[in-house]
Amino acid sequence: MSKFKIGDILRAKFTGHYCGDVEIFGRVRELKGKMICCNEINSESPFFCYEDEAVKVDLPESVVKSLGEIA
């Protein structure tokens, strides 16, 4: 059973195929076994990660969006 549920906001950190290390905030849209399908918070672009690459974020989405604008 996953520690995430649909709608959770998470921070994923993994090695991307083209650009090296990636850290991204997203909203869970689907769970497929140990794979988590998400949409990036600001752009809504789809991405996926594995449970061991993600941490649940206990902040409101508006705060996470603001943090993305600062970085």
CHARMM internal coordinates of N, CA and C (Angstrom, degrees):
IC EDIT
DIST 1 N 1 CA 1.4494
DIST 1 CA 1 C 1.5210
ANGL 1 N 1 CA 1 C 109.54
DIST 1 C 2 N 1.3155
ANGL 1 CA 1 C 2 N 116.88
DIHE 1 N 1 CA 1 C 2 N 134.83
DIST 2 N 2 CA 1.4551
ANGL 1 C 2 N 2 CA 122.88
DIHE 1 CA 1 C 2 N 2 CA -176.96
DIST 2 CA 2 C 1.5210
ANGL 2 N 2 CA 2 C 111.24
DIHE 1 C 2 N 2 CA 2 C -75.19
DIST 2 C 3 N 1.3342
ANGL 2 CA 2 C 3 N 115.52
DIHE 2 N 2 CA 2 C 3 N 148.49
DIST 3 N 3 CA 1.4608
ANGL 2 C 3 N 3 CA 120.37
DIHE 2 CA 2 C 3 N 3 CA 174.67
DIST 3 CA 3 C 1.5291
ANGL 3 N 3 CA 3 C 110.28
DIHE 2 C 3 N 3 CA 3 C -83.10
DIST 3 C 4 N 1.3293
ANGL 3 CA 3 C 4 N 117.37
DIHE 3 N 3 CA 3 C 4 N -4.55
DIST 4 N 4 CA 1.4603
ANGL 3 C 4 N 4 CA 122.94
DIHE 3 CA 3 C 4 N 4 CA 179.31
DIST 4 CA 4 C 1.5237
ANGL 4 N 4 CA 4 C 109.77
DIHE 3 C 4 N 4 CA 4 C -108.84
DIST 4 C 5 N 1.3325
ANGL 4 CA 4 C 5 N 115.53
DIHE 4 N 4 CA 4 C 5 N 156.73
DIST 5 N 5 CA 1.4538
ANGL 4 C 5 N 5 CA 120.46
DIHE 4 CA 4 C 5 N 5 CA 173.51
DIST 5 CA 5 C 1.5216
ANGL 5 N 5 CA 5 C 108.28
DIHE 4 C 5 N 5 CA 5 C -134.74
DIST 5 C 6 N 1.3064
ANGL 5 CA 5 C 6 N 116.66
DIHE 5 N 5 CA 5 C 6 N 161.96
DIST 6 N 6 CA 1.4604
ANGL 5 C 6 N 6 CA 121.85
DIHE 5 CA 5 C 6 N 6 CA -179.00
DIST 6 CA 6 C 1.5242
ANGL 6 N 6 CA 6 C 109.06
DIHE 5 C 6 N 6 CA 6 C -58.54
DIST 6 C 7 N 1.3361
ANGL 6 CA 6 C 7 N 115.98
DIHE 6 N 6 CA 6 C 7 N 132.36
DIST 7 N 7 CA 1.4592
ANGL 6 C 7 N 7 CA 122.36
DIHE 6 CA 6 C 7 N 7 CA -179.58
DIST 7 CA 7 C 1.5152
ANGL 7 N 7 CA 7 C 114.01
DIHE 6 C 7 N 7 CA 7 C 98.64
DIST 7 C 8 N 1.3431
ANGL 7 CA 7 C 8 N 117.70
DIHE 7 N 7 CA 7 C 8 N -15.80
DIST 8 N 8 CA 1.4697
ANGL 7 C 8 N 8 CA 120.49
DIHE 7 CA 7 C 8 N 8 CA 177.73
DIST 8 CA 8 C 1.5215
ANGL 8 N 8 CA 8 C 110.45
DIHE 7 C 8 N 8 CA 8 C -63.49
DIST 8 C 9 N 1.3190
ANGL 8 CA 8 C 9 N 115.64
DIHE 8 N 8 CA 8 C 9 N 148.66
DIST 9 N 9 CA 1.4576
ANGL 8 C 9 N 9 CA 121.24
DIHE 8 CA 8 C 9 N 9 CA 173.11
DIST 9 CA 9 C 1.5203
ANGL 9 N 9 CA 9 C 106.88
DIHE 8 C 9 N 9 CA 9 C -99.86
DIST 9 C 10 N 1.3283
ANGL 9 CA 9 C 10 N 115.54
DIHE 9 N 9 CA 9 C 10 N 134.53
DIST 10 N 10 CA 1.4594
ANGL 9 C 10 N 10 CA 119.72
DIHE 9 CA 9 C 10 N 10 CA -178.47
DIST 10 CA 10 C 1.5266
ANGL 10 N 10 CA 10 C 111.07
DIHE 9 C 10 N 10 CA 10 C -136.26
DIST 10 C 11 N 1.3161
ANGL 10 CA 10 C 11 N 113.95
DIHE 10 N 10 CA 10 C 11 N 162.84
DIST 11 N 11 CA 1.4616
ANGL 10 C 11 N 11 CA 121.95
DIHE 10 CA 10 C 11 N 11 CA 172.73
DIST 11 CA 11 C 1.5176
ANGL 11 N 11 CA 11 C 106.10
DIHE 10 C 11 N 11 CA 11 C -115.23
DIST 11 C 12 N 1.3074
ANGL 11 CA 11 C 12 N 115.88
DIHE 11 N 11 CA 11 C 12 N 122.21
DIST 12 N 12 CA 1.4629
ANGL 11 C 12 N 12 CA 120.64
DIHE 11 CA 11 C 12 N 12 CA -179.12
DIST 12 CA 12 C 1.5251
ANGL 12 N 12 CA 12 C 108.93
DIHE 11 C 12 N 12 CA 12 C -111.58
DIST 12 C 13 N 1.3140
ANGL 12 CA 12 C 13 N 115.55
DIHE 12 N 12 CA 12 C 13 N 140.14
DIST 13 N 13 CA 1.4599
ANGL 12 C 13 N 13 CA 121.23
DIHE 12 CA 12 C 13 N 13 CA 176.97
DIST 13 CA 13 C 1.5230
ANGL 13 N 13 CA 13 C 107.01
DIHE 12 C 13 N 13 CA 13 C -132.86
DIST 13 C 14 N 1.3380
ANGL 13 CA 13 C 14 N 115.12
DIHE 13 N 13 CA 13 C 14 N 119.44
DIST 14 N 14 CA 1.4598
ANGL 13 C 14 N 14 CA 119.68
DIHE 13 CA 13 C 14 N 14 CA -176.92
DIST 14 CA 14 C 1.5209
ANGL 14 N 14 CA 14 C 109.22
DIHE 13 C 14 N 14 CA 14 C -155.08
DIST 14 C 15 N 1.3107
ANGL 14 CA 14 C 15 N 116.34
DIHE 14 N 14 CA 14 C 15 N 172.78
DIST 15 N 15 CA 1.4539
ANGL 14 C 15 N 15 CA 121.51
DIHE 14 CA 14 C 15 N 15 CA 177.19
DIST 15 CA 15 C 1.5146
ANGL 15 N 15 CA 15 C 108.55
DIHE 14 C 15 N 15 CA 15 C -94.16
DIST 15 C 16 N 1.3333
ANGL 15 CA 15 C 16 N 115.88
DIHE 15 N 15 CA 15 C 16 N 116.96
DIST 16 N 16 CA 1.4538
ANGL 15 C 16 N 16 CA 121.29
DIHE 15 CA 15 C 16 N 16 CA -179.52
DIST 16 CA 16 C 1.5164
ANGL 16 N 16 CA 16 C 111.21
DIHE 15 C 16 N 16 CA 16 C -77.79
DIST 16 C 17 N 1.3121
ANGL 16 CA 16 C 17 N 115.95
DIHE 16 N 16 CA 16 C 17 N 161.05
DIST 17 N 17 CA 1.4648
ANGL 16 C 17 N 17 CA 121.34
DIHE 16 CA 16 C 17 N 17 CA -176.99
DIST 17 CA 17 C 1.5308
ANGL 17 N 17 CA 17 C 111.74
DIHE 16 C 17 N 17 CA 17 C -68.19
DIST 17 C 18 N 1.3240
ANGL 17 CA 17 C 18 N 117.65
DIHE 17 N 17 CA 17 C 18 N -40.67
DIST 18 N 18 CA 1.4621
ANGL 17 C 18 N 18 CA 121.02
DIHE 17 CA 17 C 18 N 18 CA -175.12
DIST 18 CA 18 C 1.5246
ANGL 18 N 18 CA 18 C 114.47
DIHE 17 C 18 N 18 CA 18 C -105.39
DIST 18 C 19 N 1.3191
ANGL 18 CA 18 C 19 N 117.64
DIHE 18 N 18 CA 18 C 19 N -26.50
DIST 19 N 19 CA 1.4672
ANGL 18 C 19 N 19 CA 118.23
DIHE 18 CA 18 C 19 N 19 CA -167.53
DIST 19 CA 19 C 1.5186
ANGL 19 N 19 CA 19 C 115.20
DIHE 18 C 19 N 19 CA 19 C -121.31
DIST 19 C 20 N 1.2888
ANGL 19 CA 19 C 20 N 120.16
DIHE 19 N 19 CA 19 C 20 N 23.65
DIST 20 N 20 CA 1.4632
ANGL 19 C 20 N 20 CA 121.41
DIHE 19 CA 19 C 20 N 20 CA 177.59
DIST 20 CA 20 C 1.5243
ANGL 20 N 20 CA 20 C 111.84
DIHE 19 C 20 N 20 CA 20 C 71.94
DIST 20 C 21 N 1.3446
ANGL 20 CA 20 C 21 N 116.31
DIHE 20 N 20 CA 20 C 21 N -144.61
DIST 21 N 21 CA 1.4629
ANGL 20 C 21 N 21 CA 120.97
DIHE 20 CA 20 C 21 N 21 CA -177.32
DIST 21 CA 21 C 1.5255
ANGL 21 N 21 CA 21 C 111.22
DIHE 20 C 21 N 21 CA 21 C -69.33
DIST 21 C 22 N 1.3271
ANGL 21 CA 21 C 22 N 115.37
DIHE 21 N 21 CA 21 C 22 N 136.51
DIST 22 N 22 CA 1.4608
ANGL 21 C 22 N 22 CA 122.92
DIHE 21 CA 21 C 22 N 22 CA -178.29
DIST 22 CA 22 C 1.5237
ANGL 22 N 22 CA 22 C 108.25
DIHE 21 C 22 N 22 CA 22 C -128.26
DIST 22 C 23 N 1.3372
ANGL 22 CA 22 C 23 N 116.08
DIHE 22 N 22 CA 22 C 23 N 135.89
DIST 23 N 23 CA 1.4627
ANGL 22 C 23 N 23 CA 121.54
DIHE 22 CA 22 C 23 N 23 CA 171.43
DIST 23 CA 23 C 1.5200
ANGL 23 N 23 CA 23 C 106.50
DIHE 22 C 23 N 23 CA 23 C -126.94
DIST 23 C 24 N 1.3245
ANGL 23 CA 23 C 24 N 116.63
DIHE 23 N 23 CA 23 C 24 N 125.60
DIST 24 N 24 CA 1.4540
ANGL 23 C 24 N 24 CA 120.64
DIHE 23 CA 23 C 24 N 24 CA -171.22
DIST 24 CA 24 C 1.5276
ANGL 24 N 24 CA 24 C 109.97
DIHE 23 C 24 N 24 CA 24 C -145.00
DIST 24 C 25 N 1.3378
ANGL 24 CA 24 C 25 N 115.39
DIHE 24 N 24 CA 24 C 25 N 145.35
DIST 25 N 25 CA 1.4553
ANGL 24 C 25 N 25 CA 121.23
DIHE 24 CA 24 C 25 N 25 CA 175.38
DIST 25 CA 25 C 1.5175
ANGL 25 N 25 CA 25 C 108.14
DIHE 24 C 25 N 25 CA 25 C -102.46
DIST 25 C 26 N 1.3259
ANGL 25 CA 25 C 26 N 116.33
DIHE 25 N 25 CA 25 C 26 N 136.63
DIST 26 N 26 CA 1.4510
ANGL 25 C 26 N 26 CA 119.39
DIHE 25 CA 25 C 26 N 26 CA -178.00
DIST 26 CA 26 C 1.5105
ANGL 26 N 26 CA 26 C 112.62
DIHE 25 C 26 N 26 CA 26 C -150.05
DIST 26 C 27 N 1.3296
ANGL 26 CA 26 C 27 N 114.84
DIHE 26 N 26 CA 26 C 27 N 169.77
DIST 27 N 27 CA 1.4553
ANGL 26 C 27 N 27 CA 123.07
DIHE 26 CA 26 C 27 N 27 CA 176.89
DIST 27 CA 27 C 1.5202
ANGL 27 N 27 CA 27 C 108.05
DIHE 26 C 27 N 27 CA 27 C -112.25
DIST 27 C 28 N 1.3136
ANGL 27 CA 27 C 28 N 116.78
DIHE 27 N 27 CA 27 C 28 N 129.76
DIST 28 N 28 CA 1.4655
ANGL 27 C 28 N 28 CA 122.19
DIHE 27 CA 27 C 28 N 28 CA -178.58
DIST 28 CA 28 C 1.5263
ANGL 28 N 28 CA 28 C 109.53
DIHE 27 C 28 N 28 CA 28 C -68.02
DIST 28 C 29 N 1.3641
ANGL 28 CA 28 C 29 N 116.38
DIHE 28 N 28 CA 28 C 29 N 127.93
DIST 29 N 29 CA 1.4576
ANGL 28 C 29 N 29 CA 120.34
DIHE 28 CA 28 C 29 N 29 CA 177.25
DIST 29 CA 29 C 1.5232
ANGL 29 N 29 CA 29 C 112.27
DIHE 28 C 29 N 29 CA 29 C -114.88
DIST 29 C 30 N 1.3498
ANGL 29 CA 29 C 30 N 117.37
DIHE 29 N 29 CA 29 C 30 N -20.63
DIST 30 N 30 CA 1.4618
ANGL 29 C 30 N 30 CA 120.42
DIHE 29 CA 29 C 30 N 30 CA -179.20
DIST 30 CA 30 C 1.5236
ANGL 30 N 30 CA 30 C 108.96
DIHE 29 C 30 N 30 CA 30 C -160.81
DIST 30 C 31 N 1.3261
ANGL 30 CA 30 C 31 N 116.07
DIHE 30 N 30 CA 30 C 31 N 146.59
DIST 31 N 31 CA 1.4617
ANGL 30 C 31 N 31 CA 122.14
DIHE 30 CA 30 C 31 N 31 CA 176.44
DIST 31 CA 31 C 1.5169
ANGL 31 N 31 CA 31 C 108.27
DIHE 30 C 31 N 31 CA 31 C -117.93
DIST 31 C 32 N 1.3218
ANGL 31 CA 31 C 32 N 116.52
DIHE 31 N 31 CA 31 C 32 N 126.96
DIST 32 N 32 CA 1.4639
ANGL 31 C 32 N 32 CA 122.23
DIHE 31 CA 31 C 32 N 32 CA 179.40
DIST 32 CA 32 C 1.5220
ANGL 32 N 32 CA 32 C 107.91
DIHE 31 C 32 N 32 CA 32 C -128.40
DIST 32 C 33 N 1.3155
ANGL 32 CA 32 C 33 N 116.34
DIHE 32 N 32 CA 32 C 33 N 88.19
DIST 33 N 33 CA 1.4574
ANGL 32 C 33 N 33 CA 120.38
DIHE 32 CA 32 C 33 N 33 CA -176.88
DIST 33 CA 33 C 1.5204
ANGL 33 N 33 CA 33 C 109.43
DIHE 32 C 33 N 33 CA 33 C 65.39
DIST 33 C 34 N 1.3301
ANGL 33 CA 33 C 34 N 116.49
DIHE 33 N 33 CA 33 C 34 N -123.79
DIST 34 N 34 CA 1.4656
ANGL 33 C 34 N 34 CA 120.82
DIHE 33 CA 33 C 34 N 34 CA 178.42
DIST 34 CA 34 C 1.5259
ANGL 34 N 34 CA 34 C 112.51
DIHE 33 C 34 N 34 CA 34 C -89.37
DIST 34 C 35 N 1.3375
ANGL 34 CA 34 C 35 N 117.12
DIHE 34 N 34 CA 34 C 35 N -2.54
DIST 35 N 35 CA 1.4571
ANGL 34 C 35 N 35 CA 121.12
DIHE 34 CA 34 C 35 N 35 CA 178.80
DIST 35 CA 35 C 1.5345
ANGL 35 N 35 CA 35 C 109.42
DIHE 34 C 35 N 35 CA 35 C -92.84
DIST 35 C 36 N 1.3393
ANGL 35 CA 35 C 36 N 115.58
DIHE 35 N 35 CA 35 C 36 N 137.36
DIST 36 N 36 CA 1.4527
ANGL 35 C 36 N 36 CA 122.24
DIHE 35 CA 35 C 36 N 36 CA 179.85
DIST 36 CA 36 C 1.5235
ANGL 36 N 36 CA 36 C 107.98
DIHE 35 C 36 N 36 CA 36 C -114.12
DIST 36 C 37 N 1.3104
ANGL 36 CA 36 C 37 N 117.35
DIHE 36 N 36 CA 36 C 37 N 122.29
DIST 37 N 37 CA 1.4641
ANGL 36 C 37 N 37 CA 122.14
DIHE 36 CA 36 C 37 N 37 CA 177.20
DIST 37 CA 37 C 1.5273
ANGL 37 N 37 CA 37 C 107.58
DIHE 36 C 37 N 37 CA 37 C -96.11
DIST 37 C 38 N 1.3366
ANGL 37 CA 37 C 38 N 116.38
DIHE 37 N 37 CA 37 C 38 N 128.35
DIST 38 N 38 CA 1.4563
ANGL 37 C 38 N 38 CA 121.76
DIHE 37 CA 37 C 38 N 38 CA -173.69
DIST 38 CA 38 C 1.5135
ANGL 38 N 38 CA 38 C 111.35
DIHE 37 C 38 N 38 CA 38 C -133.58
DIST 38 C 39 N 1.3314
ANGL 38 CA 38 C 39 N 114.82
DIHE 38 N 38 CA 38 C 39 N 168.56
DIST 39 N 39 CA 1.4491
ANGL 38 C 39 N 39 CA 122.67
DIHE 38 CA 38 C 39 N 39 CA 167.64
DIST 39 CA 39 C 1.5245
ANGL 39 N 39 CA 39 C 106.69
DIHE 38 C 39 N 39 CA 39 C -120.55
DIST 39 C 40 N 1.3253
ANGL 39 CA 39 C 40 N 116.46
DIHE 39 N 39 CA 39 C 40 N 133.10
DIST 40 N 40 CA 1.4585
ANGL 39 C 40 N 40 CA 121.55
DIHE 39 CA 39 C 40 N 40 CA 179.00
DIST 40 CA 40 C 1.5226
ANGL 40 N 40 CA 40 C 108.46
DIHE 39 C 40 N 40 CA 40 C -61.18
DIST 40 C 41 N 1.3243
ANGL 40 CA 40 C 41 N 117.15
DIHE 40 N 40 CA 40 C 41 N 142.65
DIST 41 N 41 CA 1.4591
ANGL 40 C 41 N 41 CA 122.28
DIHE 40 CA 40 C 41 N 41 CA -172.31
DIST 41 CA 41 C 1.5310
ANGL 41 N 41 CA 41 C 112.61
DIHE 40 C 41 N 41 CA 41 C -61.08
DIST 41 C 42 N 1.3258
ANGL 41 CA 41 C 42 N 119.05
DIHE 41 N 41 CA 41 C 42 N -50.95
DIST 42 N 42 CA 1.4691
ANGL 41 C 42 N 42 CA 120.76
DIHE 41 CA 41 C 42 N 42 CA -173.75
DIST 42 CA 42 C 1.5219
ANGL 42 N 42 CA 42 C 113.36
DIHE 41 C 42 N 42 CA 42 C -81.05
DIST 42 C 43 N 1.3166
ANGL 42 CA 42 C 43 N 118.06
DIHE 42 N 42 CA 42 C 43 N -44.36
DIST 43 N 43 CA 1.4623
ANGL 42 C 43 N 43 CA 120.54
DIHE 42 CA 42 C 43 N 43 CA -174.09
DIST 43 CA 43 C 1.5261
ANGL 43 N 43 CA 43 C 113.93
DIHE 42 C 43 N 43 CA 43 C -95.73
DIST 43 C 44 N 1.3358
ANGL 43 CA 43 C 44 N 117.24
DIHE 43 N 43 CA 43 C 44 N -14.13
DIST 44 N 44 CA 1.4657
ANGL 43 C 44 N 44 CA 123.38
DIHE 43 CA 43 C 44 N 44 CA -175.30
DIST 44 CA 44 C 1.5336
ANGL 44 N 44 CA 44 C 112.56
DIHE 43 C 44 N 44 CA 44 C 65.82
DIST 44 C 45 N 1.3294
ANGL 44 CA 44 C 45 N 117.65
DIHE 44 N 44 CA 44 C 45 N 13.46
DIST 45 N 45 CA 1.4680
ANGL 44 C 45 N 45 CA 121.28
DIHE 44 CA 44 C 45 N 45 CA 177.30
DIST 45 CA 45 C 1.5209
ANGL 45 N 45 CA 45 C 109.78
DIHE 44 C 45 N 45 CA 45 C -67.71
DIST 45 C 46 N 1.3292
ANGL 45 CA 45 C 46 N 117.47
DIHE 45 N 45 CA 45 C 46 N 138.31
DIST 46 N 46 CA 1.4619
ANGL 45 C 46 N 46 CA 120.17
DIHE 45 CA 45 C 46 N 46 CA -179.73
DIST 46 CA 46 C 1.5302
ANGL 46 N 46 CA 46 C 111.92
DIHE 45 C 46 N 46 CA 46 C -75.98
DIST 46 C 47 N 1.3200
ANGL 46 CA 46 C 47 N 115.71
DIHE 46 N 46 CA 46 C 47 N 147.46
DIST 47 N 47 CA 1.4600
ANGL 46 C 47 N 47 CA 122.54
DIHE 46 CA 46 C 47 N 47 CA 171.71
DIST 47 CA 47 C 1.5238
ANGL 47 N 47 CA 47 C 107.78
DIHE 46 C 47 N 47 CA 47 C -155.44
DIST 47 C 48 N 1.3096
ANGL 47 CA 47 C 48 N 116.01
DIHE 47 N 47 CA 47 C 48 N 167.32
DIST 48 N 48 CA 1.4533
ANGL 47 C 48 N 48 CA 119.12
DIHE 47 CA 47 C 48 N 48 CA 175.19
DIST 48 CA 48 C 1.5195
ANGL 48 N 48 CA 48 C 109.03
DIHE 47 C 48 N 48 CA 48 C -135.72
DIST 48 C 49 N 1.3275
ANGL 48 CA 48 C 49 N 115.02
DIHE 48 N 48 CA 48 C 49 N 156.31
DIST 49 N 49 CA 1.4598
ANGL 48 C 49 N 49 CA 121.73
DIHE 48 CA 48 C 49 N 49 CA 176.23
DIST 49 CA 49 C 1.5249
ANGL 49 N 49 CA 49 C 107.02
DIHE 48 C 49 N 49 CA 49 C -149.81
DIST 49 C 50 N 1.2950
ANGL 49 CA 49 C 50 N 116.29
DIHE 49 N 49 CA 49 C 50 N 175.32
DIST 50 N 50 CA 1.4578
ANGL 49 C 50 N 50 CA 121.97
DIHE 49 CA 49 C 50 N 50 CA 177.50
DIST 50 CA 50 C 1.5200
ANGL 50 N 50 CA 50 C 109.40
DIHE 49 C 50 N 50 CA 50 C -105.07
DIST 50 C 51 N 1.3115
ANGL 50 CA 50 C 51 N 116.35
DIHE 50 N 50 CA 50 C 51 N 156.82
DIST 51 N 51 CA 1.4663
ANGL 50 C 51 N 51 CA 121.46
DIHE 50 CA 50 C 51 N 51 CA -176.54
DIST 51 CA 51 C 1.5221
ANGL 51 N 51 CA 51 C 112.65
DIHE 50 C 51 N 51 CA 51 C -52.98
DIST 51 C 52 N 1.3208
ANGL 51 CA 51 C 52 N 117.74
DIHE 51 N 51 CA 51 C 52 N -38.88
DIST 52 N 52 CA 1.4611
ANGL 51 C 52 N 52 CA 119.66
DIHE 51 CA 51 C 52 N 52 CA -177.58
DIST 52 CA 52 C 1.5320
ANGL 52 N 52 CA 52 C 112.94
DIHE 51 C 52 N 52 CA 52 C -75.12
DIST 52 C 53 N 1.3306
ANGL 52 CA 52 C 53 N 118.15
DIHE 52 N 52 CA 52 C 53 N -4.23
DIST 53 N 53 CA 1.4612
ANGL 52 C 53 N 53 CA 122.87
DIHE 52 CA 52 C 53 N 53 CA 178.07
DIST 53 CA 53 C 1.5307
ANGL 53 N 53 CA 53 C 111.90
DIHE 52 C 53 N 53 CA 53 C -102.75
DIST 53 C 54 N 1.3386
ANGL 53 CA 53 C 54 N 117.57
DIHE 53 N 53 CA 53 C 54 N 0.71
DIST 54 N 54 CA 1.4626
ANGL 53 C 54 N 54 CA 120.89
DIHE 53 CA 53 C 54 N 54 CA -171.66
DIST 54 CA 54 C 1.5197
ANGL 54 N 54 CA 54 C 111.89
DIHE 53 C 54 N 54 CA 54 C -126.86
DIST 54 C 55 N 1.3393
ANGL 54 CA 54 C 55 N 113.80
DIHE 54 N 54 CA 54 C 55 N 151.45
DIST 55 N 55 CA 1.4593
ANGL 54 C 55 N 55 CA 122.30
DIHE 54 CA 54 C 55 N 55 CA 176.23
DIST 55 CA 55 C 1.5249
ANGL 55 N 55 CA 55 C 107.34
DIHE 54 C 55 N 55 CA 55 C -132.28
DIST 55 C 56 N 1.3255
ANGL 55 CA 55 C 56 N 116.62
DIHE 55 N 55 CA 55 C 56 N 133.34
DIST 56 N 56 CA 1.4598
ANGL 55 C 56 N 56 CA 120.44
DIHE 55 CA 55 C 56 N 56 CA 178.67
DIST 56 CA 56 C 1.5286
ANGL 56 N 56 CA 56 C 109.42
DIHE 55 C 56 N 56 CA 56 C -68.81
DIST 56 C 57 N 1.3353
ANGL 56 CA 56 C 57 N 116.55
DIHE 56 N 56 CA 56 C 57 N 137.69
DIST 57 N 57 CA 1.4598
ANGL 56 C 57 N 57 CA 122.79
DIHE 56 CA 56 C 57 N 57 CA 179.47
DIST 57 CA 57 C 1.5235
ANGL 57 N 57 CA 57 C 107.45
DIHE 56 C 57 N 57 CA 57 C -106.23
DIST 57 C 58 N 1.3262
ANGL 57 CA 57 C 58 N 116.64
DIHE 57 N 57 CA 57 C 58 N 123.60
DIST 58 N 58 CA 1.4635
ANGL 57 C 58 N 58 CA 120.81
DIHE 57 CA 57 C 58 N 58 CA -179.56
DIST 58 CA 58 C 1.5243
ANGL 58 N 58 CA 58 C 110.64
DIHE 57 C 58 N 58 CA 58 C -99.71
DIST 58 C 59 N 1.3275
ANGL 58 CA 58 C 59 N 115.74
DIHE 58 N 58 CA 58 C 59 N 52.82
DIST 59 N 59 CA 1.4559
ANGL 58 C 59 N 59 CA 122.43
DIHE 58 CA 58 C 59 N 59 CA 175.80
DIST 59 CA 59 C 1.5239
ANGL 59 N 59 CA 59 C 108.41
DIHE 58 C 59 N 59 CA 59 C -125.60
DIST 59 C 60 N 1.3292
ANGL 59 CA 59 C 60 N 117.74
DIHE 59 N 59 CA 59 C 60 N 150.64
DIST 60 N 60 CA 1.4645
ANGL 59 C 60 N 60 CA 119.27
DIHE 59 CA 59 C 60 N 60 CA 176.05
DIST 60 CA 60 C 1.5319
ANGL 60 N 60 CA 60 C 110.68
DIHE 59 C 60 N 60 CA 60 C -63.80
DIST 60 C 61 N 1.3202
ANGL 60 CA 60 C 61 N 116.57
DIHE 60 N 60 CA 60 C 61 N 152.25
DIST 61 N 61 CA 1.4638
ANGL 60 C 61 N 61 CA 121.08
DIHE 60 CA 60 C 61 N 61 CA -178.15
DIST 61 CA 61 C 1.5272
ANGL 61 N 61 CA 61 C 111.86
DIHE 60 C 61 N 61 CA 61 C -58.32
DIST 61 C 62 N 1.3240
ANGL 61 CA 61 C 62 N 118.07
DIHE 61 N 61 CA 61 C 62 N -36.10
DIST 62 N 62 CA 1.4711
ANGL 61 C 62 N 62 CA 120.98
DIHE 61 CA 61 C 62 N 62 CA -179.59
DIST 62 CA 62 C 1.5251
ANGL 62 N 62 CA 62 C 111.16
DIHE 61 C 62 N 62 CA 62 C -62.81
DIST 62 C 63 N 1.3194
ANGL 62 CA 62 C 63 N 117.70
DIHE 62 N 62 CA 62 C 63 N -36.54
DIST 63 N 63 CA 1.4630
ANGL 62 C 63 N 63 CA 121.07
DIHE 62 CA 62 C 63 N 63 CA 177.89
DIST 63 CA 63 C 1.5083
ANGL 63 N 63 CA 63 C 110.46
DIHE 62 C 63 N 63 CA 63 C -69.31
DIST 63 C 64 N 1.3239
ANGL 63 CA 63 C 64 N 117.96
DIHE 63 N 63 CA 63 C 64 N -42.03
DIST 64 N 64 CA 1.4540
ANGL 63 C 64 N 64 CA 122.01
DIHE 63 CA 63 C 64 N 64 CA 179.27
DIST 64 CA 64 C 1.5371
ANGL 64 N 64 CA 64 C 109.87
DIHE 63 C 64 N 64 CA 64 C -63.22
DIST 64 C 65 N 1.3346
ANGL 64 CA 64 C 65 N 117.41
DIHE 64 N 64 CA 64 C 65 N -40.65
DIST 65 N 65 CA 1.4719
ANGL 64 C 65 N 65 CA 120.52
DIHE 64 CA 64 C 65 N 65 CA 177.20
DIST 65 CA 65 C 1.5200
ANGL 65 N 65 CA 65 C 110.60
DIHE 64 C 65 N 65 CA 65 C -62.65
DIST 65 C 66 N 1.3233
ANGL 65 CA 65 C 66 N 117.72
DIHE 65 N 65 CA 65 C 66 N -41.46
DIST 66 N 66 CA 1.4622
ANGL 65 C 66 N 66 CA 121.90
DIHE 65 CA 65 C 66 N 66 CA 179.12
DIST 66 CA 66 C 1.5299
ANGL 66 N 66 CA 66 C 110.80
DIHE 65 C 66 N 66 CA 66 C -63.23
DIST 66 C 67 N 1.2984
ANGL 66 CA 66 C 67 N 117.18
DIHE 66 N 66 CA 66 C 67 N -40.48
DIST 67 N 67 CA 1.4668
ANGL 66 C 67 N 67 CA 121.00
DIHE 66 CA 66 C 67 N 67 CA 177.84
DIST 67 CA 67 C 1.5045
ANGL 67 N 67 CA 67 C 110.97
DIHE 66 C 67 N 67 CA 67 C -62.44
DIST 67 C 68 N 1.3317
ANGL 67 CA 67 C 68 N 117.63
DIHE 67 N 67 CA 67 C 68 N -38.15
DIST 68 N 68 CA 1.4555
ANGL 67 C 68 N 68 CA 121.98
DIHE 67 CA 67 C 68 N 68 CA 177.82
DIST 68 CA 68 C 1.5176
ANGL 68 N 68 CA 68 C 112.19
DIHE 67 C 68 N 68 CA 68 C -65.27
DIST 68 C 69 N 1.3222
ANGL 68 CA 68 C 69 N 117.52
DIHE 68 N 68 CA 68 C 69 N -34.23
DIST 69 N 69 CA 1.4628
ANGL 68 C 69 N 69 CA 121.29
DIHE 68 CA 68 C 69 N 69 CA 179.15
DIST 69 CA 69 C 1.5167
ANGL 69 N 69 CA 69 C 111.74
DIHE 68 C 69 N 69 CA 69 C -71.25
DIST 69 C 70 N 1.3172
ANGL 69 CA 69 C 70 N 117.58
DIHE 69 N 69 CA 69 C 70 N -30.64
DIST 70 N 70 CA 1.4663
ANGL 69 C 70 N 70 CA 121.79
DIHE 69 CA 69 C 70 N 70 CA 179.98
DIST 70 CA 70 C 1.5196
ANGL 70 N 70 CA 70 C 110.63
DIHE 69 C 70 N 70 CA 70 C -73.37
DIST 70 C 71 N 1.3236
ANGL 70 CA 70 C 71 N 117.04
DIHE 70 N 70 CA 70 C 71 N -40.02
DIST 71 N 71 CA 1.4670
ANGL 70 C 71 N 71 CA 122.02
DIHE 70 CA 70 C 71 N 71 CA -176.74
DIST 71 CA 71 C 1.4588
ANGL 71 N 71 CA 71 C 110.69
DIHE 70 C 71 N 71 CA 71 C -72.95
END
COOR INIT
IC SEED 1 N 1 CA 1 C
IC BUILD
